[in-house]
Amino acid sequence: MATIKQVAKQANVSVATVSRVMNNNGYVSAEARAAVEQAIADLDYAPNRVARSLFTKTSGLIGLIMPDITNPFFPQLARAIEDVANQHGYQVVLCNTDEQLEKEQGYLVALQTMHVDGLIITTNHSDNPNYEKLDLPMVALDRIVKSGIDAVISDGYEGGRLAADTLITSGATRLVHIAGPEQLQTVKRRTEGFLDVAGDRLIGMTHSNFTFKEALTAAQTLFDTHWPFDGLFAANDVIAAAVLQEAVRRDVRVPEDLQVIGYDGIELGEMTSPPLTTIAQPIYEMGRLATERLLDLIEKRDVETKEMLLPVTLTERQTTRRKGQDR
């Protein structure tokens, strides 16, 4: 593998001149630039990213902290982030923490070692004190980490209200709810909105994390302790999918006996049986805006802290009845 010294020798220039050509920084004569570019091509020289970052103080890398890539919501976010980053000449380093704080902390150390230019955070450990110590541009996505860190989120409170209103309008009178992780403020807002509208129609509630296995256990508990109920709001679509599976096992007809609404709007909802009615976040738009916001911070175009609140919409499929529809 060629080195920068070999490039300089072949081009008959100094190492500093090669560096200026590579980084497009400082004066280099047209003749010297052509010689360096020809030498790089002849030697097939590829600069070491870490070594280059020591000179430029930039790596062209964005760190992406995600809690669980088996949850379909996060790969859809990652796709948007990668698309926008690549369009602007950045590459994304994906770190899947498996919701483990120790693993997350290890990734933060590794990303600093790689001299990443900024971070996008979708952590489940929003109280992680290490984020406060990082001197890096950061944007929280679908999360609120701490004051002073930009955030791109959807309107979870309005989403919860919309779910309750849809169930009630569709004839449900005995409502239940499977809430998400209590430490996540954005997820708590979904619950708060739902409860405010459900009022005394709510007859039961439990919590689950966002894995299918735990969601299935939560669904079983709810059926065991509060059945019969005729309207259920799940804090995300994975939980809702678990509810549909448990309903099949118990011969509960959806939507005739039980109406179900999820939250997120992931592609999985189109594949469930029956297809899932859900409160849809603008997933791609959230990922796009978070990345563009991070690039603004990295390139110091706009450093004032912002929280972007995006609207949600009802995607009506076959797990709810339309108003006036018979059981």
C-alpha positions as a Markdown table, in Angstrom:
| # | Residue | x | y | z |
|---|---|---|---|---|
| 1 | Met | 0.0 | 0.0 | 0.0 |
| 2 | Ala | 1.4 | 3.4 | -1.1 |
| 3 | Thr | 2.2 | 6.0 | 1.5 |
| 4 | Ile | 2.0 | 9.8 | 1.3 |
| 5 | Lys | 5.8 | 10.0 | 1.3 |
| 6 | Gln | 5.9 | 7.8 | -1.8 |
| 7 | Val | 3.3 | 10.1 | -3.5 |
| 8 | Ala | 5.4 | 13.1 | -2.6 |
| 9 | Lys | 8.6 | 11.5 | -3.9 |
| 10 | Gln | 7.0 | 10.4 | -7.2 |
| 11 | Ala | 5.5 | 13.9 | -7.7 |
| 12 | Asn | 8.8 | 15.5 | -6.7 |
| 13 | Val | 7.1 | 17.7 | -4.1 |
| 14 | Ser | 7.0 | 17.9 | -0.3 |
| 15 | Val | 4.6 | 15.8 | 1.9 |
| 16 | Ala | 3.0 | 19.1 | 2.9 |
| 17 | Thr | 2.2 | 19.9 | -0.7 |
| 18 | Val | 0.5 | 16.5 | -1.1 |
| 19 | Ser | -1.5 | 17.2 | 2.0 |
| 20 | Arg | -2.7 | 20.5 | 0.6 |
| 21 | Val | -3.8 | 18.9 | -2.6 |
| 22 | Met | -5.7 | 16.2 | -0.8 |
| 23 | Asn | -7.4 | 18.6 | 1.5 |
| 24 | Asn | -7.9 | 21.3 | -1.1 |
| 25 | Asn | -6.4 | 23.7 | 1.4 |
| 26 | Gly | -3.7 | 26.3 | 0.8 |
| 27 | Tyr | -1.9 | 27.4 | -2.4 |
| 28 | Val | -0.5 | 24.8 | -4.7 |
| 29 | Ser | 0.6 | 25.6 | -8.3 |
| 30 | Ala | -1.3 | 24.1 | -11.1 |
| 31 | Glu | 1.8 | 22.2 | -12.2 |
| 32 | Ala | 2.4 | 20.7 | -8.7 |
| 33 | Arg | -1.3 | 19.8 | -8.3 |
| 34 | Ala | -1.3 | 17.9 | -11.6 |
| 35 | Ala | 1.9 | 16.0 | -10.6 |
| 36 | Val | 0.4 | 15.0 | -7.2 |
| 37 | Glu | -2.9 | 13.9 | -8.8 |
| 38 | Gln | -1.0 | 11.9 | -11.3 |
| 39 | Ala | 1.1 | 10.3 | -8.6 |
| 40 | Ile | -1.9 | 9.4 | -6.5 |
| 41 | Ala | -3.5 | 7.7 | -9.6 |
| 42 | Asp | -0.3 | 5.9 | -10.6 |
| 43 | Leu | 0.3 | 4.6 | -7.0 |
| 44 | Asp | -3.4 | 3.9 | -6.3 |
| 45 | Tyr | -3.0 | 5.9 | -3.1 |
| 46 | Ala | -5.8 | 5.8 | -0.5 |
| 47 | Pro | -5.2 | 8.1 | 2.5 |
| 48 | Asn | -5.8 | 6.6 | 6.0 |
| 49 | Arg | -8.9 | 8.2 | 7.3 |
| 50 | Val | -7.7 | 8.5 | 10.9 |
| 51 | Ala | -4.4 | 10.0 | 9.8 |
| 52 | Arg | -6.1 | 12.4 | 7.5 |
| 53 | Ser | -8.5 | 13.5 | 10.3 |
| 54 | Leu | -5.5 | 14.5 | 12.4 |
| 55 | Phe | -4.5 | 17.0 | 9.8 |
| 56 | Thr | -8.0 | 18.3 | 8.9 |
| 57 | Lys | -9.8 | 17.9 | 12.2 |
| 58 | Thr | -12.6 | 16.3 | 10.2 |
| 59 | Ser | -13.2 | 12.7 | 9.3 |
| 60 | Gly | -16.3 | 12.8 | 7.0 |
| 61 | Leu | -17.9 | 10.3 | 9.5 |
| 62 | Ile | -21.2 | 10.6 | 11.3 |
| 63 | Gly | -21.9 | 8.2 | 14.3 |
| 64 | Leu | -25.4 | 6.8 | 14.5 |
| 65 | Ile | -26.4 | 5.3 | 17.9 |
| 66 | Met | -29.4 | 2.9 | 17.7 |
| 67 | Pro | -30.9 | 0.7 | 20.4 |
| 68 | Asp | -32.1 | -2.3 | 18.4 |
| 69 | Ile | -31.8 | -2.8 | 14.6 |
| 70 | Thr | -34.1 | -5.7 | 14.8 |
| 71 | Asn | -36.9 | -3.2 | 15.4 |
| 72 | Pro | -38.0 | -2.3 | 11.8 |
| 73 | Phe | -38.4 | 1.4 | 12.8 |
| 74 | Phe | -34.7 | 1.9 | 13.1 |
| 75 | Pro | -33.5 | 0.5 | 9.8 |
| 76 | Gln | -36.0 | 2.8 | 8.1 |
| 77 | Leu | -34.6 | 5.8 | 9.9 |
| 78 | Ala | -31.0 | 4.7 | 9.1 |
| 79 | Arg | -31.8 | 4.5 | 5.4 |
| 80 | Ala | -32.9 | 8.2 | 5.4 |
| 81 | Ile | -29.8 | 9.2 | 7.4 |
| 82 | Glu | -27.4 | 7.4 | 5.1 |
| 83 | Asp | -29.1 | 8.8 | 2.0 |
| 84 | Val | -28.7 | 12.4 | 3.1 |
| 85 | Ala | -25.2 | 11.9 | 4.6 |
| 86 | Asn | -23.9 | 10.3 | 1.4 |
| 87 | Gln | -25.4 | 13.1 | -0.7 |
| 88 | His | -23.2 | 15.5 | 1.3 |
| 89 | Gly | -20.0 | 13.5 | 1.2 |
| 90 | Tyr | -20.3 | 11.9 | 4.7 |
| 91 | Gln | -20.4 | 8.2 | 5.7 |
| 92 | Val | -22.4 | 6.8 | 8.5 |
| 93 | Val | -21.0 | 4.5 | 11.3 |
| 94 | Leu | -24.0 | 2.5 | 12.7 |
| 95 | Cys | -23.7 | 1.4 | 16.3 |
| 96 | Asn | -26.3 | -1.1 | 17.5 |
| 97 | Thr | -26.3 | -1.1 | 21.3 |
| 98 | Asp | -28.9 | -3.8 | 22.0 |
| 99 | Glu | -30.3 | -1.4 | 24.6 |
| 100 | Gln | -27.2 | -2.1 | 26.8 |
| 101 | Leu | -25.7 | 1.0 | 28.5 |
| 102 | Glu | -22.3 | -0.6 | 28.8 |
| 103 | Lys | -22.2 | -1.3 | 25.0 |
| 104 | Glu | -23.4 | 2.2 | 24.2 |
| 105 | Gln | -20.6 | 3.7 | 26.3 |
| 106 | Gly | -18.1 | 1.6 | 24.5 |
| 107 | Tyr | -19.4 | 2.8 | 21.2 |
| 108 | Leu | -19.1 | 6.4 | 22.3 |
| 109 | Val | -15.4 | 5.9 | 23.1 |
| 110 | Ala | -14.8 | 4.2 | 19.8 |
| 111 | Leu | -16.6 | 6.9 | 17.8 |
| 112 | Gln | -14.4 | 9.6 | 19.5 |
| 113 | Thr | -11.3 | 7.6 | 18.6 |
| 114 | Met | -12.5 | 7.6 | 15.0 |
| 115 | His | -12.8 | 11.4 | 15.2 |
| 116 | Val | -16.4 | 11.4 | 14.0 |
| 117 | Asp | -17.7 | 14.8 | 13.0 |
| 118 | Gly | -21.1 | 14.4 | 14.8 |
| 119 | Leu | -23.6 | 12.1 | 16.3 |
| 120 | Ile | -27.3 | 11.2 | 15.7 |
| 121 | Ile | -28.7 | 9.6 | 18.8 |
| 122 | Thr | -31.8 | 7.3 | 19.1 |
| 123 | Thr | -30.7 | 5.8 | 22.4 |
| 124 | Asn | -33.0 | 4.2 | 25.0 |
| 125 | His | -30.6 | 5.6 | 27.7 |
| 126 | Ser | -31.5 | 9.3 | 27.4 |
| 127 | Asp | -30.1 | 9.9 | 30.9 |
| 128 | Asn | -26.6 | 8.7 | 29.9 |
| 129 | Pro | -24.3 | 11.4 | 31.4 |
| 130 | Asn | -21.6 | 10.7 | 28.8 |
| 131 | Tyr | -23.5 | 12.7 | 26.2 |
| 132 | Glu | -23.1 | 15.9 | 28.4 |
| 133 | Lys | -19.4 | 15.4 | 28.3 |
| 134 | Leu | -19.0 | 15.0 | 24.6 |
| 135 | Asp | -17.7 | 18.1 | 22.7 |
| 136 | Leu | -19.4 | 17.0 | 19.5 |
| 137 | Pro | -22.4 | 18.3 | 17.4 |
| 138 | Met | -25.3 | 16.0 | 18.2 |
| 139 | Val | -28.9 | 15.6 | 17.2 |
| 140 | Ala | -31.4 | 13.4 | 19.1 |
| 141 | Leu | -33.8 | 11.6 | 16.8 |
| 142 | Asp | -37.2 | 10.3 | 18.1 |
| 143 | Arg | -35.7 | 11.0 | 21.5 |
| 144 | Ile | -35.2 | 13.9 | 24.0 |
| 145 | Val | -31.7 | 13.5 | 25.5 |
| 146 | Lys | -31.0 | 16.7 | 27.5 |
| 147 | Ser | -31.4 | 20.4 | 27.2 |
| 148 | Gly | -28.9 | 21.9 | 24.8 |
| 149 | Ile | -29.1 | 18.9 | 22.3 |
| 150 | Asp | -31.2 | 19.4 | 19.2 |
| 151 | Ala | -34.1 | 17.0 | 18.7 |
| 152 | Val | -36.3 | 15.8 | 15.8 |
| 153 | Ile | -39.4 | 14.1 | 17.1 |
| 154 | Ser | -43.0 | 13.5 | 16.1 |
| 155 | Asp | -46.0 | 14.8 | 18.0 |
| 156 | Gly | -46.6 | 11.8 | 20.3 |
| 157 | Tyr | -49.1 | 13.5 | 22.4 |
| 158 | Glu | -51.3 | 14.3 | 19.5 |
| 159 | Gly | -50.7 | 10.8 | 18.2 |
| 160 | Gly | -52.1 | 9.3 | 21.4 |
| 161 | Arg | -55.1 | 11.5 | 21.3 |
| 162 | Leu | -55.8 | 10.6 | 17.7 |
| 163 | Ala | -55.6 | 6.9 | 18.5 |
| 164 | Ala | -58.1 | 7.2 | 21.4 |
| 165 | Asp | -60.4 | 9.4 | 19.3 |
| 166 | Thr | -60.3 | 6.9 | 16.4 |
| 167 | Leu | -61.2 | 3.9 | 18.6 |
| 168 | Ile | -64.0 | 5.8 | 20.4 |
| 169 | Thr | -65.4 | 7.1 | 17.1 |
| 170 | Ser | -65.3 | 3.5 | 15.7 |
| 171 | Gly | -67.5 | 2.3 | 18.6 |
| 172 | Ala | -65.0 | 1.1 | 21.2 |
| 173 | Thr | -66.1 | 1.6 | 24.8 |
| 174 | Arg | -63.7 | -0.5 | 26.8 |
| 175 | Leu | -60.2 | 0.7 | 26.1 |
| 176 | Val | -56.8 | -0.7 | 27.1 |
| 177 | His | -53.2 | 0.4 | 26.4 |
| 178 | Ile | -49.8 | -1.2 | 26.2 |
| 179 | Ala | -47.3 | 1.6 | 26.9 |
| 180 | Gly | -43.7 | 1.7 | 25.9 |
| 181 | Pro | -40.5 | 2.1 | 28.0 |
| 182 | Glu | -41.3 | 4.6 | 30.8 |
| 183 | Gln | -37.8 | 6.4 | 30.6 |
| 184 | Leu | -38.5 | 7.6 | 27.1 |
| 185 | Gln | -40.2 | 11.0 | 27.1 |
| 186 | Thr | -41.3 | 10.9 | 23.5 |
| 187 | Val | -43.0 | 7.5 | 24.1 |
| 188 | Lys | -44.6 | 8.7 | 27.4 |
| 189 | Arg | -46.2 | 11.5 | 25.4 |
| 190 | Arg | -48.1 | 9.0 | 23.3 |
| 191 | Thr | -49.5 | 7.5 | 26.5 |
| 192 | Glu | -50.4 | 10.8 | 28.0 |
| 193 | Gly | -52.4 | 11.8 | 24.9 |
| 194 | Phe | -54.2 | 8.5 | 24.8 |
| 195 | Leu | -55.2 | 8.6 | 28.5 |
| 196 | Asp | -56.4 | 12.2 | 28.3 |
| 197 | Val | -59.0 | 11.3 | 25.7 |
| 198 | Ala | -59.8 | 7.8 | 26.9 |
| 199 | Gly | -60.8 | 9.0 | 30.3 |
| 200 | Asp | -63.0 | 6.6 | 32.2 |
| 201 | Arg | -63.3 | 4.3 | 29.1 |
| 202 | Leu | -59.8 | 3.0 | 30.0 |
| 203 | Ile | -60.1 | -0.3 | 31.9 |
| 204 | Gly | -56.5 | -1.5 | 31.8 |
| 205 | Met | -52.9 | -0.7 | 31.0 |
| 206 | Thr | -49.5 | -2.4 | 31.1 |
| 207 | His | -46.0 | -1.6 | 29.8 |
| 208 | Ser | -43.6 | -3.4 | 27.4 |
| 209 | Asn | -40.2 | -2.7 | 25.8 |
| 210 | Phe | -40.2 | -2.7 | 22.0 |
| 211 | Thr | -39.1 | -6.3 | 21.4 |
| 212 | Phe | -41.7 | -8.7 | 20.0 |
| 213 | Lys | -41.0 | -11.3 | 22.8 |
| 214 | Glu | -41.7 | -8.9 | 25.6 |
| 215 | Ala | -44.6 | -7.4 | 23.8 |
| 216 | Leu | -46.2 | -10.8 | 23.4 |
| 217 | Thr | -45.9 | -11.3 | 27.2 |
| 218 | Ala | -47.5 | -7.9 | 27.8 |
| 219 | Ala | -50.3 | -8.8 | 25.5 |
| 220 | Gln | -50.9 | -12.1 | 27.2 |
| 221 | Thr | -51.0 | -10.4 | 30.6 |
| 222 | Leu | -53.5 | -7.8 | 29.4 |
| 223 | Phe | -55.8 | -10.5 | 28.0 |
| 224 | Asp | -55.5 | -12.6 | 31.2 |
| 225 | Thr | -56.4 | -9.7 | 33.5 |
| 226 | His | -58.7 | -7.4 | 31.6 |
| 227 | Trp | -60.6 | -9.2 | 28.9 |
| 228 | Pro | -63.1 | -8.4 | 27.5 |
| 229 | Phe | -62.0 | -5.1 | 26.0 |
| 230 | Asp | -62.8 | -3.8 | 22.5 |
| 231 | Gly | -60.2 | -1.1 | 21.8 |
| 232 | Leu | -56.4 | -1.3 | 22.2 |
| 233 | Phe | -53.7 | 1.2 | 21.5 |
| 234 | Ala | -50.1 | -0.1 | 21.4 |
| 235 | Ala | -47.1 | 2.3 | 21.9 |
| 236 | Asn | -45.5 | 1.0 | 18.7 |
| 237 | Asp | -46.3 | -1.3 | 15.7 |
| 238 | Val | -44.2 | -4.2 | 17.0 |
| 239 | Ile | -46.3 | -4.3 | 20.2 |
| 240 | Ala | -49.4 | -4.1 | 18.1 |
| 241 | Ala | -48.2 | -7.1 | 15.9 |
| 242 | Ala | -47.8 | -9.1 | 19.1 |
| 243 | Val | -51.3 | -8.2 | 20.2 |
| 244 | Leu | -52.7 | -9.5 | 16.8 |
| 245 | Gln | -50.8 | -12.8 | 17.2 |
| 246 | Glu | -52.2 | -13.3 | 20.7 |
| 247 | Ala | -55.7 | -12.4 | 19.5 |
| 248 | Val | -55.5 | -15.2 | 16.9 |
| 249 | Arg | -54.4 | -17.6 | 19.6 |
| 250 | Arg | -57.4 | -16.7 | 21.7 |
| 251 | Asp | -59.9 | -16.7 | 18.8 |
| 252 | Val | -60.5 | -13.0 | 19.2 |
| 253 | Arg | -61.7 | -11.5 | 15.9 |
| 254 | Val | -60.0 | -8.2 | 14.8 |
| 255 | Pro | -61.7 | -5.8 | 14.2 |
| 256 | Glu | -65.1 | -7.4 | 15.0 |
| 257 | Asp | -64.3 | -8.2 | 18.7 |
| 258 | Leu | -61.2 | -6.0 | 19.2 |
| 259 | Gln | -59.9 | -3.0 | 17.4 |
| 260 | Val | -56.1 | -2.4 | 17.4 |
| 261 | Ile | -54.1 | 0.7 | 16.7 |
| 262 | Gly | -50.3 | 0.8 | 16.6 |
| 263 | Tyr | -47.8 | 3.7 | 16.4 |
| 264 | Asp | -44.9 | 4.3 | 14.0 |
| 265 | Gly | -46.1 | 3.5 | 10.5 |
| 266 | Ile | -43.4 | 0.9 | 9.7 |
| 267 | Glu | -43.7 | -1.3 | 6.7 |
| 268 | Leu | -44.4 | -4.3 | 8.9 |
| 269 | Gly | -48.0 | -2.9 | 9.5 |
| 270 | Glu | -48.8 | -3.7 | 5.9 |
| 271 | Met | -47.8 | -7.3 | 6.3 |
| 272 | Thr | -49.8 | -8.2 | 9.5 |
| 273 | Ser | -53.0 | -10.1 | 9.3 |
| 274 | Pro | -55.2 | -8.1 | 9.2 |
| 275 | Pro | -53.1 | -5.1 | 8.0 |
| 276 | Leu | -52.5 | -2.7 | 10.9 |
| 277 | Thr | -54.2 | 0.6 | 11.5 |
| 278 | Thr | -51.4 | 2.9 | 12.9 |
| 279 | Ile | -50.4 | 6.4 | 13.9 |
| 280 | Ala | -47.7 | 7.0 | 11.3 |
| 281 | Gln | -44.6 | 9.1 | 12.0 |
| 282 | Pro | -43.0 | 10.6 | 9.0 |
| 283 | Ile | -40.0 | 8.3 | 9.4 |
| 284 | Tyr | -38.0 | 9.2 | 6.3 |
| 285 | Glu | -38.6 | 12.9 | 6.8 |
| 286 | Met | -37.5 | 12.7 | 10.4 |
| 287 | Gly | -34.2 | 11.0 | 9.4 |
| 288 | Arg | -33.6 | 13.5 | 6.6 |
| 289 | Leu | -34.2 | 16.5 | 8.9 |
| 290 | Ala | -32.0 | 15.1 | 11.7 |
| 291 | Thr | -29.1 | 14.6 | 9.3 |
| 292 | Glu | -29.5 | 18.0 | 7.6 |
| 293 | Arg | -29.6 | 19.6 | 11.1 |
| 294 | Leu | -26.5 | 17.7 | 12.2 |
| 295 | Leu | -24.7 | 18.9 | 9.0 |
| 296 | Asp | -25.7 | 22.5 | 9.9 |
| 297 | Leu | -24.1 | 22.1 | 13.3 |
| 298 | Ile | -21.0 | 20.4 | 12.0 |
| 299 | Glu | -20.4 | 23.1 | 9.4 |
| 300 | Lys | -21.4 | 25.8 | 11.8 |
| 301 | Arg | -24.2 | 27.2 | 9.6 |
| 302 | Asp | -26.7 | 27.5 | 12.5 |
| 303 | Val | -25.7 | 26.5 | 16.0 |
| 304 | Glu | -28.8 | 27.7 | 17.9 |
| 305 | Thr | -30.5 | 24.7 | 19.7 |
| 306 | Lys | -33.7 | 23.6 | 18.0 |
| 307 | Glu | -36.5 | 21.0 | 18.7 |
| 308 | Met | -38.4 | 20.0 | 15.5 |
| 309 | Leu | -41.9 | 18.7 | 16.2 |
| 310 | Leu | -43.4 | 16.9 | 13.2 |
| 311 | Pro | -47.1 | 16.0 | 12.8 |
| 312 | Val | -48.4 | 12.4 | 12.7 |
| 313 | Thr | -51.2 | 11.0 | 10.7 |
| 314 | Leu | -53.7 | 8.1 | 10.9 |
| 315 | Thr | -53.1 | 5.3 | 8.5 |
| 316 | Glu | -56.3 | 3.4 | 8.5 |
| 317 | Arg | -56.2 | -0.2 | 7.5 |
| 318 | Gln | -58.2 | -3.3 | 8.6 |
| 319 | Thr | -57.7 | -3.6 | 12.4 |
| 320 | Thr | -60.2 | -0.8 | 13.1 |
| 321 | Arg | -63.8 | -0.4 | 12.0 |
| 322 | Arg | -64.9 | 2.6 | 10.1 |
| 323 | Lys | -67.6 | 4.8 | 11.7 |
| 324 | Gly | -71.0 | 3.0 | 11.3 |
| 325 | Gln | -69.4 | -0.3 | 10.3 |
| 326 | Asp | -71.2 | -3.3 | 11.8 |
| 327 | Arg | -69.4 | -5.8 | 14.0 |
